[in-house]
Amino acid sequence: MTISKMKVVATVALPLILGGCVSAAEYSQKNSGFSSVSSKTAEATGKDAIWIQNRRDAQAVSGRVKTLLARKSVDVETAVQVALLNNKGLQAAYADLGDSAANAWQSTMLVNPTVEVGLIGIGTPGLEAFKTVEGVIATNLLALATHERNVEIADTEFRKAQLNATLGTLQLAADTRRAWINAVAAWETVSQLNQAQAAADAASDLAQKLGETGALTKGGQAREHVFYAELAGQTAKARLEARLAKEELTRLMGLWGSDIDYQIPNRLAQLPKGLIKRDLIEAEALQRRVDLQMAKLDLEAKAKSYNLTEATRYVTDLEILTGFETERELEDGEKNVDTTGNVALEFVIPIFDSGKARMRKGELAYMRAANLLAEKAVNVRSEARSAYQAYRSNYDIARHYRNSVVPLRTKIEEESLLTYNGMITNTFELLADSREKVNSILLAVNAKRDFWLAEANLAPAIYGGGAGAAGGETEVAAAAESGGGGH
């Protein structure tokens, strides 16, 4: 009697339909999440943000950049727009957003089952080709049970990535605006130093001629010569700083090749007639700051992760095996088939790891995020107040130089010219007054630059994107101590 037995064990997981925060279709879109970045950028800067993902997009953006740079002079708004379109680092940040969307998309999918197939009794004499075939399909039941929470966590991380991409865009816009202001102010300083150097050159030539006639001592000649030499060095340094400032602007705009030959103004705009009212700047910042919203989402993600850890404290791996078993017997030419159902459950027994350590880590992560959020709220309020105080104070300082210091120096120079024409004062007193006027003008240029920088820092204080440079008062004082060298 030849007996042949075949056993087939198959475990088929029943489908479970679980809902997530966002449909997979939204995560799978090419520009998933970018509409939020674009709208927040437009609200904060008034500029367009574009995510370049193919050759057609790249060509369209390149043509737009060429058109913007074709203008006679690149103003600050044009520079910011070019940077948002052409900066490759920003495009890399947008790719991170796409990566987060892909992770969220992945989280909406059920865990793939595990398939195992085995053959027993191959080549046994007197039997068929094989005695037993075993097939197992196992599905992680715990993964199915926690699927919805995992989707919620991934969605929170995705929303955080959206805010992070927005923050990077606002940071680039603010940095470009500040770089443009610094570059234009640097070239305005060069222009003023050139005027001062012309006056110093005339004084040096006059001193040499007077020395040849014996009307001026060698010490007097050396004094005028060294002033001209020092001023020439200051002018060369200022010109270098202006070129480097423009190079920084060029890097932020992502330009190279022939595109770097763009022109910028050589003078900053005059002070506005009035100031922007920002009496509720703290409330605006608390409502709109992107980094504060990121901290809130981080706390939300930590809370969800902590709840998930608590739910899986004792059971970390749970698999269900359900299906049927079929046995076939051949005896005396008769075939008997017997089919029975079977269910198996496989899980890890928490003998050594009770989950307390993971619970403690989750609790600490949540408390850390909560404290960081509270600190961020305090800092946002302070940064908003500081930005507006700097804005108002720098305006008063710049207006003081424009309305008081420079007019007084101009008046002194005019009076010196009258007395010189009347042969009451000598040539060197007139040149000294002219030099002092140029120094005051340089201080006024620095004060005006500090005001426009403070004005540029208002938007980052409200929306996010960096606090900017140091206070203008210190820079003006440093310029005064340096004798008006423009540094």
KAZIUR-V802582 format. One line per field, one symbol per residue. phi: phi as a letter, one per 30 degrees, with the letter a starting at -180 (. if undefined). psi: psi as a letter, one per 20 degrees, with the letter a starting at -180 (. if undefined). Layout:
phi=???
psi=???
This chain:
phi=.ccbbcbccbccdddcccdcdbddddddddceidddddddddddcicccbcdbadddddddddddedddddebddddddddddddcdddddddddddddddddddddddddddccbbbcbididdicdebcbbcbbbcbddddddceddddddddddddddedddddddddddddddddddddddddddedddddddddddddddddddddddidbdddddddddddddddddddddddddddddddddddddicaidddddcbdcaddddddbcddbdcdddddddcdddddddddddddddddddddddcdcccabbcbblbbccbbcbhiccccbcbdbbbbbacdddccdidddddddddddddddddddddddddedddddddddddddddddddddccddddddddddddddddddidccdddddddddddddddddddddddddddddddddddccjkjdjddddddddddddddiidic
psi=ppppppppopopppppopqagqqhhghiqgkpihhgggghghghijrqppooirhggghggghhggghiiqgporhhgggggghhiphhhhhhhhhghhhhhghghhiqqppqppppqppkpjppirahqgpppppoppohhhghjgghhggghhghghhhghhhgghghggggggghggghgghghhggghhgghhgghgghgghhgghhhijiprhggghghghgggghhghggghhghgghhhhghgghikqrbiiijrqqqjpqqrqrhrqpplhkhghgghhiphhhhhhghgggghghhghgghhkghoiopppoqcrpppppopkiqpppppqqqpqpprppmghoiihghggghghhghghghhggghgghggghgggghghggghggghhggghggghghggggghhhghghjkhrrhhhghghhghggghhghhggghghghghhhigghhghqjqibarqhgghgghhghjkkik.
